[in-house]
């Protein structure tokens, strides 16, 4: 791999988040890291490179197109890691996964699409294991805070010799930022896909990503808490009050976390259960009303996305692919998440994950950039796993260390 021409290729560099990721690498990649930018249009690539810091002035430009698989084969053969922001992944992502898995090239993306990850497992997990590729999905706000946060909590519980995890819940305590145009476009694609009964079954199955190729675990209703349920905060931990609302990203994040546990051979524990929710206030009455309103709003939004007439109206006001907030807005964003668990010995722990910057833009570019750098530069520290992986299973401690150095906060405490 070290003999390959590039360490990292950013595919989709002309998109909004692609350019942010390229800028992050230009600002933070150590000297000597070999980066190239890839996309369909040379003139647009040149314009992006011209807007980047001087450190990127010599980065090569590669022409590649998701609709021309041979160009992707050529691209992945030249690099250790391909970092892609080209979504929706169900629409555009399959040829690049196929190329990377076959060539033994490590791969990171930003997908929040459960059906795409399931397809990747079924079609290319064994191919990637044979070639030595790490295909790592969901390396942005979907789903690194969740996945790495639970892994960090597990490490703290293990270090304290406190048993294993049981009921574990991530609570979004504070967040400021917007949904990216790419995320909205992924929602459009999923809204179309769920008309297929098999896709609907996949989306509601809490363990749809927890198994290997060709075998989807069928679970009993109630085995895991519904992603759309209102929850009494005190059930999560006695220190909390009020009612918790559903978190709109839970339907993807929870399945990534459960896949990590499966890839770690059930290390989190035989009684591990995982859910996510959002804090909307401490007052029991007001928070219940707010949580109910948020839940109803989410249901109405996803329902409208599935109805063509309603979607046309939403499309006029929602951000489009390639669009995003200005730099001032991106800088004002932040998120804070707390993860609570009770262990098999009865002890209670809490981990916290936080970062500054708009979660879907600045913070995501940082997470994706550091994931690519971890795969490219920390290879001797990485777990030996290959195949279709999660951030925690693929990179674990080395990625957390890099993210901490980049300013993301991970900490834990026994309650």
Secondary structure as GFF3:
##gff-version 3
##sequence-region A 1 415
A	DSSP	beta_strand	6	11	.	.	.	ID=ss1
A	DSSP	alpha_helix	16	28	.	.	.	ID=ss2
A	DSSP	beta_strand	35	39	.	.	.	ID=ss3
A	DSSP	alpha_helix	42	51	.	.	.	ID=ss4
A	DSSP	three_ten_helix	54	56	.	.	.	ID=ss5
A	DSSP	beta_strand	60	63	.	.	.	ID=ss6
A	DSSP	alpha_helix	69	76	.	.	.	ID=ss7
A	DSSP	beta_strand	79	84	.	.	.	ID=ss8
A	DSSP	alpha_helix	89	92	.	.	.	ID=ss9
A	DSSP	alpha_helix	94	103	.	.	.	ID=ss10
A	DSSP	beta_strand	106	108	.	.	.	ID=ss11
A	DSSP	alpha_helix	114	131	.	.	.	ID=ss12
A	DSSP	beta_strand	134	136	.	.	.	ID=ss13
A	DSSP	alpha_helix	144	159	.	.	.	ID=ss14
A	DSSP	beta_strand	165	176	.	.	.	ID=ss15
A	DSSP	alpha_helix	181	193	.	.	.	ID=ss16
A	DSSP	alpha_helix	197	204	.	.	.	ID=ss17
A	DSSP	beta_strand	231	232	.	.	.	ID=ss18
A	DSSP	alpha_helix	233	236	.	.	.	ID=ss19
A	DSSP	beta_strand	243	246	.	.	.	ID=ss20
A	DSSP	alpha_helix	250	263	.	.	.	ID=ss21
A	DSSP	beta_strand	273	279	.	.	.	ID=ss22
A	DSSP	alpha_helix	284	305	.	.	.	ID=ss23
A	DSSP	alpha_helix	308	317	.	.	.	ID=ss24
A	DSSP	alpha_helix	327	332	.	.	.	ID=ss25
A	DSSP	beta_strand	334	343	.	.	.	ID=ss26
A	DSSP	beta_strand	348	356	.	.	.	ID=ss27
A	DSSP	alpha_helix	362	377	.	.	.	ID=ss28
A	DSSP	three_ten_helix	379	381	.	.	.	ID=ss29
A	DSSP	beta_strand	387	389	.	.	.	ID=ss30
A	DSSP	alpha_helix	391	405	.	.	.	ID=ss31
A	DSSP	beta_strand	409	414	.	.	.	ID=ss32
###
